[in-house]
Amino acid sequence: MAAAQKAMMKREFYSDAETYWKSVPATPNGMLGGFADLSTKDISSSERFLEKTLVQLTGKNRAHCALDCGAGIGRVTKHLLLRKFDIVDMVELNQKFLDQARDEYLSGDKSQRVEKFICCGLQDFIPDANRYDVIWAQWVLGHLTDEHLMSFFTRCKAGLTENGVICVKENISQEGIDLDEEDSSVTRPEKVFLKLFRKSGLTVIREETQVGFPADIYKVKMYALK
Ligand SMILES: C[S@@+](CC[C@H](N)C(=O)[O-])C[C@H]1O[C@@H](n2cnc3c(N)ncnc32)[C@H](O)[C@@H]1O
């Protein structure tokens, strides 16, 4: 069995990730593994993708309530979701990041519009039913095993409003599943993502590849799922 599959089966897959993230500074650079300079391009591509998806589903380019999954200090919440939604909830494993978000990073009016700061692993998280117009999961799903990812998606579907949509933005490996032993995560190839979406009962309604990132890092893809 490949190393990545073996690692995901170990109990330490989750505890090692938790230990790793406790050691990471609560800064944009910490969230992006030293690639903070890519944040502006990342956010502007996400914004266009999100707007097109919302217009496709509702005819409007904004909506009421979003959930940021694996939110960290709230980089995506601050620069993307709070610009497009009246209220945002954040779910994140590491309480230190949520504290930083609430007390500093999202200061002023912005933190007022974050309704829930939820400290929980996505493998255990149960969204409130019919609450979210968009559930956004970015650079976090490699921390879930395949089984947990599928059950997470199933619970997310129940958390969506009628026109709601799940948006995934993740690194994509070229062929097999790559293991990162440092942060205890995996990077999946596109075909594995597509299989997991299908097995979770999700259909891809829009997909896009991130442009403008350096050629020597993983390809990044966005998917909108119903
Ligand atoms: C690479 S950072 C990305 C943060 C944010 N999504 C962004 O794009 O700025 C990954 C985040 O996922 C969180 N995380 C790791 N494993 C998690 C899990 N099982 N459930 C929820 N969050 C997790 C980490 O604590 C960290 O904040």
The ligand as an SDF file (V2000), in Angstrom:
LIG
                    3D

 27 29  0  0  0  0  0  0  0  0999 V2000
   -3.0490   25.7210    4.9790 C   0  0  0  0  0  0  0  0  0  0  0  0
   -4.0190   26.4230    6.2900 S   0  0  0  0  0  0  0  0  0  0  0  0
   -5.2940   27.2220    5.3090 C   0  0  0  0  0  0  0  0  0  0  0  0
   -6.0960   28.2220    6.0730 C   0  0  0  0  0  0  0  0  0  0  0  0
   -7.1680   28.9420    5.2310 C   0  0  0  0  0  0  0  0  0  0  0  0
   -8.0970   28.0000    4.6460 N   0  0  0  0  0  0  0  0  0  0  0  0
   -6.5260   29.7950    4.1740 C   0  0  0  0  0  0  0  0  0  0  0  0
   -6.6280   29.4290    2.9780 O   0  0  0  0  0  0  0  0  0  0  0  0
   -5.9420   30.8170    4.5320 O   0  0  0  0  0  0  0  0  0  0  0  0
   -4.8730   24.9630    6.9050 C   0  0  0  0  0  0  0  0  0  0  0  0
   -5.7800   25.2300    8.0760 C   0  0  0  0  0  0  0  0  0  0  0  0
   -6.5620   24.0550    8.3290 O   0  0  0  0  0  0  0  0  0  0  0  0
   -6.6060   23.8140    9.7330 C   0  0  0  0  0  0  0  0  0  0  0  0
   -6.8640   22.3790    9.9260 N   0  0  0  0  0  0  0  0  0  0  0  0
   -5.9910   21.3530    9.8430 C   0  0  0  0  0  0  0  0  0  0  0  0
   -6.6290   20.1860   10.0250 N   0  0  0  0  0  0  0  0  0  0  0  0
   -7.9320   20.4850   10.2420 C   0  0  0  0  0  0  0  0  0  0  0  0
   -9.0850   19.7030   10.5010 C   0  0  0  0  0  0  0  0  0  0  0  0
   -9.0190   18.3730   10.5940 N   0  0  0  0  0  0  0  0  0  0  0  0
  -10.2720   20.3350   10.6580 N   0  0  0  0  0  0  0  0  0  0  0  0
  -10.3340   21.6940   10.5880 C   0  0  0  0  0  0  0  0  0  0  0  0
   -9.2820   22.4800   10.3450 N   0  0  0  0  0  0  0  0  0  0  0  0
   -8.0890   21.8860   10.1700 C   0  0  0  0  0  0  0  0  0  0  0  0
   -5.2580   24.2940   10.2400 C   0  0  0  0  0  0  0  0  0  0  0  0
   -5.2730   24.5490   11.6300 O   0  0  0  0  0  0  0  0  0  0  0  0
   -5.0600   25.5550    9.3840 C   0  0  0  0  0  0  0  0  0  0  0  0
   -5.6670   26.6540    9.9840 O   0  0  0  0  0  0  0  0  0  0  0  0
  1  2  1  0
  2  3  1  0
  2 10  1  0
  3  4  1  0
  4  5  1  0
  5  6  1  0
  5  7  1  0
  7  8  2  0
  7  9  1  0
 10 11  1  0
 11 12  1  0
 11 26  1  0
 12 13  1  0
 13 14  1  0
 13 24  1  0
 14 15  1  0
 14 23  1  0
 15 16  2  0
 16 17  1  0
 17 18  1  0
 17 23  2  0
 18 19  1  0
 18 20  2  0
 20 21  1  0
 21 22  2  0
 22 23  1  0
 24 25  1  0
 24 26  1  0
 26 27  1  0
M  CHG  2   2   1   9  -1
M  END
$$$$
